[in-house]
């Protein structure tokens, strides 16, 4: 019997350029799921080096891991500081489904 060895998928391994990071974060934001967005931001931070991102964002590495997990609920200020530390910015476009008031 052949035993197939696998390892867990880690998207951070594939976020090796700015375009991949931007696409990943755009997809996460488009879900509208805050916990998924926080987790995705955490994946990007891991890909770039969590300790360095935490230092640049002015938070402890442990707090950043906690805030940017699927169970985390980071404050908008934390998200903005992390985005800046990652060299990312948020932008707004009209929703594709046209829910304009």
N, C-alpha and C positions, 0 to 999 in steps of 0.2 A: 504494500500500500504506500503510495506517495503522499507525503504530508506537505501541504502547501503552507509556506510561512508567509505571513503578511505583517505589515506594520500599520499603525494608525495613520490616516491621512492628515497631513498638517499643511493647510493652505499657506502658512507663513513661508514655507520652502519655495513657493512659486512667486512670491511678491518681491522680485529682485530688480524691479525698475519702476520708475515713477508712473508709467502708463498702466502697468499691472495694478499698482496700488490704487490709482484713481478709478480704474474700472471696478475693482473689488469694492471700494467704498461707495461708489455710485450705485452699484447693484444692491448693496446692503441698505443704503438710504431709501432706495425705491421700494423696499419691502414695507416700509412704514412701521416696522417692529423695533421699538427702542432697545429691547434686550439683544436683538440680533445686531443692531448698529453698534452698540457698546462692545459686544464680543468681537465684531469685525475690526473695530478700532484697536482692540487689544491684540488681535492677530497681527495687524500692521505694526503695532508697537513692538511686538516680539520679533517680527522680521527685521526691524531696524535696530533692535537692541533696547530692551525694556529699561535697563538701568540708565542709559544715556537719555532716553526719552523722558523718563521720570525726572532726572536731574534738570533737563531743559524746561520741563513743565512746572518745576517747583513743587513736586510731590514725592513722597517716598515710593520706592519700587513696590513695596507690599501693598500700599494703598491703591496704586495704579493697577496692579494685578486684580485686586478686589473690585475696584470700580469698573474695570473694563472686561468683566466676565459676563457670561450670559445671565447671571443672577444679579449683576451689579446694576446700579442706577446712578451713574455719575451726574453731577451738576453740570449745567451748560457751561459754566466757567471752566470746569475741568476739561470738558470736551474741547473747548476752544483753545486752551493752553496746549493740550496734547496735539491737536491738529496743527497748531503753529510749530510745535517742536518737531513734527513730522514733515514740515514744509508743505502742508495741505491747507486749503481754504474751502469753506462752504460757499456755494452759490445757489441761487434760486431760479427755477424755471417753472413755467406753468405746468400743472399736473397734466399728464397724458389723458386722464379720464374726464377732464373738463368739469370739475366740481366747483366752478366759480360761483361766488355768491351773487 
